[in-house]
Amino acid sequence: MPGGTRKVNGTRVRWAELRPAERRRLVAPDGGSMLLAVRGDGGPFTRWSSVFTRTSGRIRGWYEPRFPHVYPHRLRHTFAVQTLERLVSGITRRPRS
């Protein structure tokens, strides 16, 4: 959402113009939070691929040299597979009516 705008109290506001406290109060139409993640300064994470690259590099350097390169796609794939596995196992455990 870098450079993007969103409606706040019916007025379009640029994300970059919101202060951290204002960002934390953003609410989705269903009442949930609009935030996925924020940096320490309250700004949005916008470069997920660089976060994954740096983190997997640190793990390789500090703990496990064989740790794979991690990209956002891998996270999405892992989440999707685990969700599917839980859905399938929940369906197979449900008693038949």
Order of alpha helices (4+ residues) and beta strands (2+ residues): beta-beta-alpha-alpha-alpha
